[in-house]
Amino acid sequence: MSSREITNAKGFTDVMNGVDVEFRDPVVKRVVDKFKVRSDAGYEKYGTTLHEERTTKIKGLMKYLIDIQEELMDAVLYIQTAQEELKDMLDEEKT
């Protein structure tokens, strides 16, 4: 396991010790897998982890709040776009 993978796996002691973690819900496993991929992509892009960013004061509370707000605003736009796409699909089925 590379140092990057170890850094990204902090908090998942069982995974780091080579023990497979069992998920009773495959949906939860798929989400956790996506978090891992997203964490790796974030590390590749920014060269740091969220933990390092916080503990070394690279980013403060206000910046985190702004990031959250921006992400939620983006999410609302994605929801609206998906709703419009679904409506268009349903309208096409009716014709």
PDB file as gemmi writes it, atoms N, CA and C in Angstrom:
CRYST1    1.000    1.000    1.000  90.00  90.00  90.00 P 1                      
ATOM      1  N   MET A   1       0.856  -1.172   0.000  1.00  0.00           N  
ATOM      2  CA  MET A   1       0.000   0.000   0.000  1.00  0.00           C  
ATOM      3  C   MET A   1       0.898   1.230   0.000  1.00  0.00           C  
ATOM      4  N   SER A   2       0.637   2.155  -0.911  1.00  0.00           N  
ATOM      5  CA  SER A   2       1.448   3.366  -0.981  1.00  0.00           C  
ATOM      6  C   SER A   2       1.135   4.287   0.193  1.00  0.00           C  
ATOM      7  N   SER A   3       2.021   5.268   0.433  1.00  0.00           N  
ATOM      8  CA  SER A   3       1.778   6.209   1.521  1.00  0.00           C  
ATOM      9  C   SER A   3       0.503   6.999   1.273  1.00  0.00           C  
ATOM     10  N   ARG A   4       0.211   7.291   0.008  1.00  0.00           N  
ATOM     11  CA  ARG A   4      -1.027   8.000  -0.317  1.00  0.00           C  
ATOM     12  C   ARG A   4      -2.239   7.162   0.050  1.00  0.00           C  
ATOM     13  N   GLU A   5      -2.187   5.886  -0.280  1.00  0.00           N  
ATOM     14  CA  GLU A   5      -3.305   5.013   0.055  1.00  0.00           C  
ATOM     15  C   GLU A   5      -3.469   4.889   1.563  1.00  0.00           C  
ATOM     16  N   ILE A   6      -2.363   4.840   2.277  1.00  0.00           N  
ATOM     17  CA  ILE A   6      -2.431   4.768   3.735  1.00  0.00           C  
ATOM     18  C   ILE A   6      -3.053   6.042   4.277  1.00  0.00           C  
ATOM     19  N   THR A   7      -2.618   7.189   3.766  1.00  0.00           N  
ATOM     20  CA  THR A   7      -3.183   8.467   4.208  1.00  0.00           C  
ATOM     21  C   THR A   7      -4.678   8.504   3.942  1.00  0.00           C  
ATOM     22  N   ASN A   8      -5.091   8.064   2.763  1.00  0.00           N  
ATOM     23  CA  ASN A   8      -6.505   8.088   2.414  1.00  0.00           C  
ATOM     24  C   ASN A   8      -7.313   7.063   3.200  1.00  0.00           C  
ATOM     25  N   ALA A   9      -6.675   6.026   3.703  1.00  0.00           N  
ATOM     26  CA  ALA A   9      -7.383   4.966   4.420  1.00  0.00           C  
ATOM     27  C   ALA A   9      -7.418   5.195   5.923  1.00  0.00           C  
ATOM     28  N   LYS A  10      -6.827   6.282   6.416  1.00  0.00           N  
ATOM     29  CA  LYS A  10      -6.850   6.533   7.861  1.00  0.00           C  
ATOM     30  C   LYS A  10      -8.285   6.476   8.356  1.00  0.00           C  
ATOM     31  N   GLY A  11      -8.459   5.841   9.472  1.00  0.00           N  
ATOM     32  CA  GLY A  11      -9.796   5.689  10.013  1.00  0.00           C  
ATOM     33  C   GLY A  11     -10.425   4.365   9.620  1.00  0.00           C  
ATOM     34  N   PHE A  12      -9.868   3.688   8.638  1.00  0.00           N  
ATOM     35  CA  PHE A  12     -10.364   2.383   8.222  1.00  0.00           C  
ATOM     36  C   PHE A  12      -9.328   1.344   8.628  1.00  0.00           C  
ATOM     37  N   THR A  13      -9.155   1.176   9.937  1.00  0.00           N  
ATOM     38  CA  THR A  13      -8.117   0.314  10.483  1.00  0.00           C  
ATOM     39  C   THR A  13      -8.194  -1.095   9.920  1.00  0.00           C  
ATOM     40  N   ASP A  14      -9.398  -1.637   9.788  1.00  0.00           N  
ATOM     41  CA  ASP A  14      -9.530  -2.999   9.275  1.00  0.00           C  
ATOM     42  C   ASP A  14      -8.987  -3.110   7.859  1.00  0.00           C  
ATOM     43  N   VAL A  15      -9.250  -2.113   7.033  1.00  0.00           N  
ATOM     44  CA  VAL A  15      -8.768  -2.130   5.655  1.00  0.00           C  
ATOM     45  C   VAL A  15      -7.244  -2.063   5.651  1.00  0.00           C  
ATOM     46  N   MET A  16      -6.676  -1.203   6.494  1.00  0.00           N  
ATOM     47  CA  MET A  16      -5.227  -1.051   6.532  1.00  0.00           C  
ATOM     48  C   MET A  16      -4.543  -2.319   7.000  1.00  0.00           C  
ATOM     49  N   ASN A  17      -5.193  -3.113   7.825  1.00  0.00           N  
ATOM     50  CA  ASN A  17      -4.613  -4.355   8.323  1.00  0.00           C  
ATOM     51  C   ASN A  17      -4.882  -5.523   7.383  1.00  0.00           C  
ATOM     52  N   GLY A  18      -5.437  -5.254   6.238  1.00  0.00           N  
ATOM     53  CA  GLY A  18      -5.670  -6.297   5.255  1.00  0.00           C  
ATOM     54  C   GLY A  18      -6.906  -7.128   5.508  1.00  0.00           C  
ATOM     55  N   VAL A  19      -7.749  -6.712   6.434  1.00  0.00           N  
ATOM     56  CA  VAL A  19      -8.981  -7.433   6.736  1.00  0.00           C  
ATOM     57  C   VAL A  19     -10.089  -6.863   5.845  1.00  0.00           C  
ATOM     58  N   ASP A  20     -10.796  -7.735   5.183  1.00  0.00           N  
ATOM     59  CA  ASP A  20     -11.902  -7.277   4.355  1.00  0.00           C  
ATOM     60  C   ASP A  20     -13.043  -6.776   5.227  1.00  0.00           C  
ATOM     61  N   VAL A  21     -13.581  -5.642   4.863  1.00  0.00           N  
ATOM     62  CA  VAL A  21     -14.730  -5.089   5.572  1.00  0.00           C  
ATOM     63  C   VAL A  21     -15.975  -5.584   4.852  1.00  0.00           C  
ATOM     64  N   GLU A  22     -16.889  -6.146   5.621  1.00  0.00           N  
ATOM     65  CA  GLU A  22     -18.124  -6.654   5.028  1.00  0.00           C  
ATOM     66  C   GLU A  22     -19.212  -5.608   5.154  1.00  0.00           C  
ATOM     67  N   PHE A  23     -19.959  -5.426   4.082  1.00  0.00           N  
ATOM     68  CA  PHE A  23     -21.090  -4.501   4.065  1.00  0.00           C  
ATOM     69  C   PHE A  23     -22.351  -5.339   3.945  1.00  0.00           C  
ATOM     70  N   ARG A  24     -23.306  -5.090   4.815  1.00  0.00           N  
ATOM     71  CA  ARG A  24     -24.560  -5.844   4.701  1.00  0.00           C  
ATOM     72  C   ARG A  24     -25.415  -5.273   3.589  1.00  0.00           C  
ATOM     73  N   ASP A  25     -25.113  -4.021   3.206  1.00  0.00           N  
ATOM     74  CA  ASP A  25     -25.893  -3.355   2.165  1.00  0.00           C  
ATOM     75  C   ASP A  25     -24.971  -3.003   1.004  1.00  0.00           C  
ATOM     76  N   PRO A  26     -25.196  -3.598  -0.165  1.00  0.00           N  
ATOM     77  CA  PRO A  26     -24.323  -3.318  -1.309  1.00  0.00           C  
ATOM     78  C   PRO A  26     -24.364  -1.854  -1.742  1.00  0.00           C  
ATOM     79  N   VAL A  27     -25.440  -1.165  -1.453  1.00  0.00           N  
ATOM     80  CA  VAL A  27     -25.515   0.261  -1.782  1.00  0.00           C  
ATOM     81  C   VAL A  27     -24.477   1.029  -0.963  1.00  0.00           C  
ATOM     82  N   VAL A  28     -24.360   0.693   0.310  1.00  0.00           N  
ATOM     83  CA  VAL A  28     -23.372   1.351   1.182  1.00  0.00           C  
ATOM     84  C   VAL A  28     -21.967   1.083   0.652  1.00  0.00           C  
ATOM     85  N   LYS A  29     -21.688  -0.145   0.243  1.00  0.00           N  
ATOM     86  CA  LYS A  29     -20.366  -0.478  -0.291  1.00  0.00           C  
ATOM     87  C   LYS A  29     -20.064   0.349  -1.531  1.00  0.00           C  
ATOM     88  N   ARG A  30     -21.041   0.485  -2.420  1.00  0.00           N  
ATOM     89  CA  ARG A  30     -20.809   1.269  -3.635  1.00  0.00           C  
ATOM     90  C   ARG A  30     -20.518   2.730  -3.301  1.00  0.00           C  
ATOM     91  N   VAL A  31     -21.196   3.265  -2.293  1.00  0.00           N  
ATOM     92  CA  VAL A  31     -20.948   4.652  -1.884  1.00  0.00           C  
ATOM     93  C   VAL A  31     -19.554   4.781  -1.285  1.00  0.00           C  
ATOM     94  N   VAL A  32     -19.167   3.850  -0.427  1.00  0.00           N  
ATOM     95  CA  VAL A  32     -17.829   3.879   0.173  1.00  0.00           C  
ATOM     96  C   VAL A  32     -16.765   3.780  -0.920  1.00  0.00           C  
ATOM     97  N   ASP A  33     -16.993   2.915  -1.900  1.00  0.00           N  
ATOM     98  CA  ASP A  33     -16.054   2.793  -3.026  1.00  0.00           C  
ATOM     99  C   ASP A  33     -15.923   4.124  -3.764  1.00  0.00           C  
ATOM    100  N   LYS A  34     -17.035   4.807  -3.946  1.00  0.00           N  
ATOM    101  CA  LYS A  34     -16.999   6.108  -4.620  1.00  0.00           C  
ATOM    102  C   LYS A  34     -16.265   7.148  -3.784  1.00  0.00           C  
ATOM    103  N   PHE A  35     -16.433   7.107  -2.459  1.00  0.00           N  
ATOM    104  CA  PHE A  35     -15.684   8.017  -1.588  1.00  0.00           C  
ATOM    105  C   PHE A  35     -14.185   7.793  -1.755  1.00  0.00           C  
ATOM    106  N   LYS A  36     -13.781   6.528  -1.833  1.00  0.00           N  
ATOM    107  CA  LYS A  36     -12.357   6.214  -1.996  1.00  0.00           C  
ATOM    108  C   LYS A  36     -11.834   6.779  -3.316  1.00  0.00           C  
ATOM    109  N   VAL A  37     -12.577   6.573  -4.387  1.00  0.00           N  
ATOM    110  CA  VAL A  37     -12.167   7.094  -5.694  1.00  0.00           C  
ATOM    111  C   VAL A  37     -12.097   8.619  -5.657  1.00  0.00           C  
ATOM    112  N   ARG A  38     -13.098   9.233  -5.047  1.00  0.00           N  
ATOM    113  CA  ARG A  38     -13.128  10.699  -4.959  1.00  0.00           C  
ATOM    114  C   ARG A  38     -11.973  11.220  -4.098  1.00  0.00           C  
ATOM    115  N   SER A  39     -11.670  10.526  -3.016  1.00  0.00           N  
ATOM    116  CA  SER A  39     -10.548  10.910  -2.161  1.00  0.00           C  
ATOM    117  C   SER A  39      -9.239  10.840  -2.939  1.00  0.00           C  
ATOM    118  N   ASP A  40      -9.053   9.776  -3.694  1.00  0.00           N  
ATOM    119  CA  ASP A  40      -7.839   9.638  -4.505  1.00  0.00           C  
ATOM    120  C   ASP A  40      -7.741  10.759  -5.539  1.00  0.00           C  
ATOM    121  N   ALA A  41      -8.861  11.071  -6.186  1.00  0.00           N  
ATOM    122  CA  ALA A  41      -8.860  12.142  -7.197  1.00  0.00           C  
ATOM    123  C   ALA A  41      -8.550  13.490  -6.554  1.00  0.00           C  
ATOM    124  N   GLY A  42      -9.116  13.741  -5.385  1.00  0.00           N  
ATOM    125  CA  GLY A  42      -8.847  14.987  -4.678  1.00  0.00           C  
ATOM    126  C   GLY A  42      -7.394  15.105  -4.280  1.00  0.00           C  
ATOM    127  N   TYR A  43      -6.820  13.996  -3.842  1.00  0.00           N  
ATOM    128  CA  TYR A  43      -5.411  14.012  -3.460  1.00  0.00           C  
ATOM    129  C   TYR A  43      -4.532  14.269  -4.682  1.00  0.00           C  
ATOM    130  N   GLU A  44      -4.867  13.633  -5.798  1.00  0.00           N  
ATOM    131  CA  GLU A  44      -4.109  13.846  -7.034  1.00  0.00           C  
ATOM    132  C   GLU A  44      -4.191  15.308  -7.474  1.00  0.00           C  
ATOM    133  N   LYS A  45      -5.365  15.903  -7.348  1.00  0.00           N  
ATOM    134  CA  LYS A  45      -5.578  17.277  -7.803  1.00  0.00           C  
ATOM    135  C   LYS A  45      -4.936  18.303  -6.874  1.00  0.00           C  
ATOM    136  N   TYR A  46      -5.097  18.115  -5.548  1.00  0.00           N  
ATOM    137  CA  TYR A  46      -4.671  19.133  -4.589  1.00  0.00           C  
ATOM    138  C   TYR A  46      -3.402  18.775  -3.821  1.00  0.00           C  
ATOM    139  N   GLY A  47      -2.981  17.509  -3.859  1.00  0.00           N  
ATOM    140  CA  GLY A  47      -1.760  17.095  -3.194  1.00  0.00           C  
ATOM    141  C   GLY A  47      -1.831  17.080  -1.679  1.00  0.00           C  
ATOM    142  N   THR A  48      -3.032  17.059  -1.143  1.00  0.00           N  
ATOM    143  CA  THR A  48      -3.203  17.029   0.310  1.00  0.00           C  
ATOM    144  C   THR A  48      -4.535  16.365   0.631  1.00  0.00           C  
ATOM    145  N   THR A  49      -4.686  15.938   1.871  1.00  0.00           N  
ATOM    146  CA  THR A  49      -5.949  15.368   2.319  1.00  0.00           C  
ATOM    147  C   THR A  49      -6.750  16.435   3.051  1.00  0.00           C  
ATOM    148  N   LEU A  50      -8.011  16.197   3.254  1.00  0.00           N  
ATOM    149  CA  LEU A  50      -8.830  17.128   4.035  1.00  0.00           C  
ATOM    150  C   LEU A  50      -8.287  17.246   5.456  1.00  0.00           C  
ATOM    151  N   HIS A  51      -7.850  16.133   6.002  1.00  0.00           N  
ATOM    152  CA  HIS A  51      -7.295  16.151   7.359  1.00  0.00           C  
ATOM    153  C   HIS A  51      -6.067  17.065   7.427  1.00  0.00           C  
ATOM    154  N   GLU A  52      -5.151  16.886   6.492  1.00  0.00           N  
ATOM    155  CA  GLU A  52      -3.952  17.730   6.466  1.00  0.00           C  
ATOM    156  C   GLU A  52      -4.316  19.186   6.233  1.00  0.00           C  
ATOM    157  N   GLU A  53      -5.254  19.399   5.352  1.00  0.00           N  
ATOM    158  CA  GLU A  53      -5.701  20.755   5.038  1.00  0.00           C  
ATOM    159  C   GLU A  53      -6.221  21.463   6.292  1.00  0.00           C  
ATOM    160  N   ARG A  54      -6.972  20.736   7.102  1.00  0.00           N  
ATOM    161  CA  ARG A  54      -7.539  21.311   8.325  1.00  0.00           C  
ATOM    162  C   ARG A  54      -6.487  21.480   9.407  1.00  0.00           C  
ATOM    163  N   THR A  55      -5.723  20.423   9.655  1.00  0.00           N  
ATOM    164  CA  THR A  55      -4.793  20.467  10.788  1.00  0.00           C  
ATOM    165  C   THR A  55      -3.598  21.372  10.546  1.00  0.00           C  
ATOM    166  N   THR A  56      -3.260  21.624   9.299  1.00  0.00           N  
ATOM    167  CA  THR A  56      -2.157  22.544   9.007  1.00  0.00           C  
ATOM    168  C   THR A  56      -2.670  23.944   8.690  1.00  0.00           C  
ATOM    169  N   LYS A  57      -3.974  24.128   8.858  1.00  0.00           N  
ATOM    170  CA  LYS A  57      -4.620  25.444   8.668  1.00  0.00           C  
ATOM    171  C   LYS A  57      -4.489  25.975   7.241  1.00  0.00           C  
ATOM    172  N   ILE A  58      -4.420  25.054   6.264  1.00  0.00           N  
ATOM    173  CA  ILE A  58      -4.427  25.469   4.867  1.00  0.00           C  
ATOM    174  C   ILE A  58      -5.761  26.148   4.559  1.00  0.00           C  
ATOM    175  N   LYS A  59      -6.808  25.621   5.170  1.00  0.00           N  
ATOM    176  CA  LYS A  59      -8.150  26.156   4.939  1.00  0.00           C  
ATOM    177  C   LYS A  59      -8.850  26.292   6.280  1.00  0.00           C  
ATOM    178  N   GLY A  60      -9.588  27.376   6.457  1.00  0.00           N  
ATOM    179  CA  GLY A  60     -10.291  27.616   7.705  1.00  0.00           C  
ATOM    180  C   GLY A  60     -11.774  27.344   7.600  1.00  0.00           C  
ATOM    181  N   LEU A  61     -12.454  27.522   8.704  1.00  0.00           N  
ATOM    182  CA  LEU A  61     -13.875  27.217   8.804  1.00  0.00           C  
ATOM    183  C   LEU A  61     -14.708  27.976   7.773  1.00  0.00           C  
ATOM    184  N   MET A  62     -14.452  29.264   7.591  1.00  0.00           N  
ATOM    185  CA  MET A  62     -15.246  30.035   6.635  1.00  0.00           C  
ATOM    186  C   MET A  62     -15.106  29.476   5.223  1.00  0.00           C  
ATOM    187  N   LYS A  63     -13.911  29.081   4.831  1.00  0.00           N  
ATOM    188  CA  LYS A  63     -13.716  28.523   3.493  1.00  0.00           C  
ATOM    189  C   LYS A  63     -14.454  27.196   3.350  1.00  0.00           C  
ATOM    190  N   TYR A  64     -14.456  26.385   4.416  1.00  0.00           N  
ATOM    191  CA  TYR A  64     -15.222  25.136   4.355  1.00  0.00           C  
ATOM    192  C   TYR A  64     -16.713  25.426   4.177  1.00  0.00           C  
ATOM    193  N   LEU A  65     -17.210  26.416   4.888  1.00  0.00           N  
ATOM    194  CA  LEU A  65     -18.629  26.766   4.768  1.00  0.00           C  
ATOM    195  C   LEU A  65     -18.951  27.279   3.369  1.00  0.00           C  
ATOM    196  N   ILE A  66     -18.062  28.071   2.801  1.00  0.00           N  
ATOM    197  CA  ILE A  66     -18.267  28.548   1.428  1.00  0.00           C  
ATOM    198  C   ILE A  66     -18.249  27.368   0.459  1.00  0.00           C  
ATOM    199  N   ASP A  67     -17.299  26.446   0.634  1.00  0.00           N  
ATOM    200  CA  ASP A  67     -17.240  25.254  -0.224  1.00  0.00           C  
ATOM    201  C   ASP A  67     -18.526  24.445  -0.141  1.00  0.00           C  
ATOM    202  N   ILE A  68     -19.027  24.256   1.078  1.00  0.00           N  
ATOM    203  CA  ILE A  68     -20.276  23.503   1.263  1.00  0.00           C  
ATOM    204  C   ILE A  68     -21.418  24.206   0.545  1.00  0.00           C  
ATOM    205  N   GLN A  69     -21.530  25.512   0.740  1.00  0.00           N  
ATOM    206  CA  GLN A  69     -22.599  26.274   0.104  1.00  0.00           C  
ATOM    207  C   GLN A  69     -22.530  26.143  -1.420  1.00  0.00           C  
ATOM    208  N   GLU A  70     -21.343  26.280  -1.975  1.00  0.00           N  
ATOM    209  CA  GLU A  70     -21.187  26.173  -3.429  1.00  0.00           C  
ATOM    210  C   GLU A  70     -21.543  24.782  -3.928  1.00  0.00           C  
ATOM    211  N   GLU A  71     -21.122  23.756  -3.198  1.00  0.00           N  
ATOM    212  CA  GLU A  71     -21.439  22.381  -3.600  1.00  0.00           C  
ATOM    213  C   GLU A  71     -22.946  22.126  -3.550  1.00  0.00           C  
ATOM    214  N   LEU A  72     -23.613  22.648  -2.517  1.00  0.00           N  
ATOM    215  CA  LEU A  72     -25.062  22.461  -2.415  1.00  0.00           C  
ATOM    216  C   LEU A  72     -25.800  23.230  -3.501  1.00  0.00           C  
ATOM    217  N   MET A  73     -25.299  24.405  -3.838  1.00  0.00           N  
ATOM    218  CA  MET A  73     -25.907  25.156  -4.940  1.00  0.00           C  
ATOM    219  C   MET A  73     -25.768  24.376  -6.246  1.00  0.00           C  
ATOM    220  N   ASP A  74     -24.592  23.783  -6.469  1.00  0.00           N  
ATOM    221  CA  ASP A  74     -24.390  22.945  -7.654  1.00  0.00           C  
ATOM    222  C   ASP A  74     -25.353  21.761  -7.627  1.00  0.00           C  
ATOM    223  N   ALA A  75     -25.527  21.157  -6.457  1.00  0.00           N  
ATOM    224  CA  ALA A  75     -26.421  20.002  -6.342  1.00  0.00           C  
ATOM    225  C   ALA A  75     -27.843  20.364  -6.729  1.00  0.00           C  
ATOM    226  N   VAL A  76     -28.309  21.534  -6.306  1.00  0.00           N  
ATOM    227  CA  VAL A  76     -29.662  21.973  -6.661  1.00  0.00           C  
ATOM    228  C   VAL A  76     -29.780  22.133  -8.182  1.00  0.00           C  
ATOM    229  N   LEU A  77     -28.750  22.668  -8.808  1.00  0.00           N  
ATOM    230  CA  LEU A  77     -28.769  22.805 -10.268  1.00  0.00           C  
ATOM    231  C   LEU A  77     -28.807  21.439 -10.953  1.00  0.00           C  
ATOM    232  N   TYR A  78     -28.049  20.474 -10.421  1.00  0.00           N  
ATOM    233  CA  TYR A  78     -28.068  19.123 -10.989  1.00  0.00           C  
ATOM    234  C   TYR A  78     -29.432  18.481 -10.811  1.00  0.00           C  
ATOM    235  N   ILE A  79     -30.065  18.691  -9.670  1.00  0.00           N  
ATOM    236  CA  ILE A  79     -31.403  18.144  -9.428  1.00  0.00           C  
ATOM    237  C   ILE A  79     -32.388  18.726 -10.427  1.00  0.00           C  
ATOM    238  N   GLN A  80     -32.347  20.044 -10.622  1.00  0.00           N  
ATOM    239  CA  GLN A  80     -33.258  20.691 -11.564  1.00  0.00           C  
ATOM    240  C   GLN A  80     -33.048  20.145 -12.972  1.00  0.00           C  
ATOM    241  N   THR A  81     -31.793  20.017 -13.375  1.00  0.00           N  
ATOM    242  CA  THR A  81     -31.486  19.503 -14.710  1.00  0.00           C  
ATOM    243  C   THR A  81     -31.972  18.068 -14.867  1.00  0.00           C  
ATOM    244  N   ALA A  82     -31.767  17.241 -13.837  1.00  0.00           N  
ATOM    245  CA  ALA A  82     -32.224  15.850 -13.893  1.00  0.00           C  
ATOM    246  C   ALA A  82     -33.741  15.775 -13.959  1.00  0.00           C  
ATOM    247  N   GLN A  83     -34.427  16.640 -13.217  1.00  0.00           N  
ATOM    248  CA  GLN A  83     -35.892  16.670 -13.265  1.00  0.00           C  
ATOM    249  C   GLN A  83     -36.374  17.036 -14.667  1.00  0.00           C  
ATOM    250  N   GLU A  84     -35.729  18.018 -15.271  1.00  0.00           N  
ATOM    251  CA  GLU A  84     -36.116  18.414 -16.623  1.00  0.00           C  
ATOM    252  C   GLU A  84     -35.854  17.304 -17.626  1.00  0.00           C  
ATOM    253  N   GLU A  85     -34.729  16.601 -17.451  1.00  0.00           N  
ATOM    254  CA  GLU A  85     -34.416  15.473 -18.329  1.00  0.00           C  
ATOM    255  C   GLU A  85     -35.452  14.362 -18.171  1.00  0.00           C  
ATOM    256  N   LEU A  86     -35.828  14.052 -16.932  1.00  0.00           N  
ATOM    257  CA  LEU A  86     -36.832  13.028 -16.684  1.00  0.00           C  
ATOM    258  C   LEU A  86     -38.178  13.433 -17.283  1.00  0.00           C  
ATOM    259  N   LYS A  87     -38.558  14.697 -17.118  1.00  0.00           N  
ATOM    260  CA  LYS A  87     -39.811  15.182 -17.687  1.00  0.00           C  
ATOM    261  C   LYS A  87     -39.799  15.027 -19.203  1.00  0.00           C  
ATOM    262  N   ASP A  88     -38.697  15.384 -19.840  1.00  0.00           N  
ATOM    263  CA  ASP A  88     -38.579  15.245 -21.293  1.00  0.00           C  
ATOM    264  C   ASP A  88     -38.712  13.772 -21.708  1.00  0.00           C  
ATOM    265  N   MET A  89     -38.088  12.874 -20.966  1.00  0.00           N  
ATOM    266  CA  MET A  89     -38.172  11.451 -21.264  1.00  0.00           C  
ATOM    267  C   MET A  89     -39.604  10.952 -21.138  1.00  0.00           C  
ATOM    268  N   LEU A  90     -40.299  11.380 -20.077  1.00  0.00           N  
ATOM    269  CA  LEU A  90     -41.678  10.952 -19.866  1.00  0.00           C  
ATOM    270  C   LEU A  90     -42.592  11.526 -20.933  1.00  0.00           C  
ATOM    271  N   ASP A  91     -42.344  12.776 -21.314  1.00  0.00           N  
ATOM    272  CA  ASP A  91     -43.139  13.394 -22.377  1.00  0.00           C  
ATOM    273  C   ASP A  91     -42.953  12.668 -23.701  1.00  0.00           C  
ATOM    274  N   GLU A  92     -41.729  12.225 -23.987  1.00  0.00           N  
ATOM    275  CA  GLU A  92     -41.438  11.489 -25.227  1.00  0.00           C  
ATOM    276  C   GLU A  92     -42.150  10.145 -25.236  1.00  0.00           C  
ATOM    277  N   GLU A  93     -42.268   9.508 -24.078  1.00  0.00           N  
ATOM    278  CA  GLU A  93     -42.957   8.219 -23.998  1.00  0.00           C  
ATOM    279  C   GLU A  93     -44.436   8.361 -24.288  1.00  0.00           C  
ATOM    280  N   LYS A  94     -45.010   9.516 -23.947  1.00  0.00           N  
ATOM    281  CA  LYS A  94     -46.440   9.741 -24.140  1.00  0.00           C  
ATOM    282  C   LYS A  94     -46.787   9.956 -25.609  1.00  0.00           C  
ATOM    283  N   THR A  95     -45.812  10.373 -26.391  1.00  0.00           N  
ATOM    284  CA  THR A  95     -46.090  10.674 -27.798  1.00  0.00           C  
ATOM    285  C   THR A  95     -45.826   9.504 -28.701  1.00  0.00           C  
TER     286      THR A  95                                                      
END                                                                             
